[in-house]
């Protein structure tokens, strides 16, 4: 397993649309293991392959306090959602230190493949529903800050540029 580099907003590669995984094989399982290690090291609760510059439809999420309940979604599709929406504060490993309110569906049903390549469906609400929608946005080439006003986006780009200069 390896800790991978996480792309930082406004890197244009974050806007690449991910392609479906053709076959769940050892390469994909290794990617998942590396993504999980990267997410835990960051530390974060979710990570999409797009964020580590792999443009395939793979998401890892772990909301457990003990960091021992990894959930993997390969080729995820939201097949149902509530009419009800909810606002919640979101952050992102690709936009460190930035948090803001985003409106999402309150409940969703997602269909995906697991690490064995077997399809499954999961009903999610609360933080899990938010995380799945957030990470699926990454697979579509969208970063959560794109839900914010142009002014906020501009300020965030400035903060990220300043952070990059401090690190360099």
N, C-alpha and C positions, 0 to 999 in steps of 0.2 A: 504494500500500500504506500501511497505517496500523498503528500500535501501539494495540491495544485495551486497555481496562481489564479487569483480571482480578478477578473476584469473590473475596472472601475469606470463608473459613469464619468464623463460622456463618451467613453470608448465606442466607436461606431460598430464594433463587432457585437456589442450587446443588442444591436437592432437586427441581427441576422435571424431569419426564421429557421427554426430547427426542422430537420427532416425526420420522418418516422424511422424507428429502429426496424431493420429488415428481419433480423434474427437475434434472439437473446442467446448469446454465446459467452464464452469465457472473456472475450474482449469487453463485452458490455458489463459482465459481472465485475471485472477489474475496474472499469470506469466507475461503477457504483461504489465499490469499496474505497476508491481514491476520493470520490466526491464526499462520501460519508466522513472520511478522515479530515478532509478539508473543511467541511461544515463544522465538525466538532472543534477543530483547532481554531477556527475564526474568532470566537465561537458564534454559531448561528443555529437556527431551528429549521432552515430549509435552504436548498440549493438546487438550481437548475443547471444542466450541462452547459447551456449557453454561457453561463457566468464563468466557466472555466475554459471557454473557447472551444467547446465541442458542440457542434450544432446538430445534435440529435435529441429526440424527445425523451429525456430521462430527468426525473426529479427524485430527490431524497428529502425526507422530512423526519424530524424527531422532536416531538413536543414533550417528551418525558423528562422529569427532573433528574433522573439517574442517567439519562443519555443512553438508554438501553432498549429503545423501542423504535428502531429504524423502519420507516415506511418507504417503499420504493414504488414509483409509478412510471412505467414505460409506455410510451404512446398514449398518454392520458387524454380523455375526452370527457367533457361535462355533458352528460346525457339528460340531466334535469336540474332545475333550480327553482327555488321559491320565488314568489313575487316579492316577498319581503326583502328589503335591503337593510344593511347595517353599516354605519360608519365605524371605523376603527383606526387606531394609530398603527402605521406600518413603518418599518425600517427595512434596510436591504444591505447585504454584505457587499454589494457593488457600489453602494452609496453610503459609506461608513459615517456614522454620527448624525445622519439626517433622518428625522421622523416627521410624519405628517398624516393627517386624516385622509383616508381613502374609502369610498363607498363600494361595497361588494354585496353579492347575493348572500343572504343570511344562511341559507342551506343549499347544498348541491349534492348531486349524485354523480360520481365519476366512474368511468370504465377505463381500465388500464391492464397492462400485463405485469406480472410479478417477475421475480428473478429466474423463475423456471420457464418463463414464456407463456404462463397460463393466464387467461383473462380472469378478471375479477371486477366486481362492482362494490363501491363503498359510498354510503350516505355520510355526509359530513356537515357539521354545523360549528359555530363558534370559531375558535382560533384555527382549527384544522381546515375548515372551509376557506378561511381567509388565506392561509398558507398555500393551499392547493391552487387557488385562483391567482395568487401573487406569482407563484413559480410557473404556472402555465402561461402567464403573461410573458415571462422571460422567453419561453419557447416560441412565442409569437413575435419576438423581437421588441417587446415593450417593457420599459422600466417604470416602476410605480410613480416616479416623479412626473411622468407624462400625464398623470391625472391632475396635476397641480396647475396653477396659473402660470402663464409665460414668465411673469415677474419672478415667481418662486423658482421656476426652472433656471432662469438666468442667474439668480443668486446662488443656487446650488452648484451650477457649473463653476461659478467663481470660487466657491468654497473648495470644490474638488481640485481646481487648478492650484489654489494656494496650498492645499494639503500635499499635492504632488511636488510642488516646489520645495516644501519643507522636508520631504522624504529624500529628494534627490541630492 
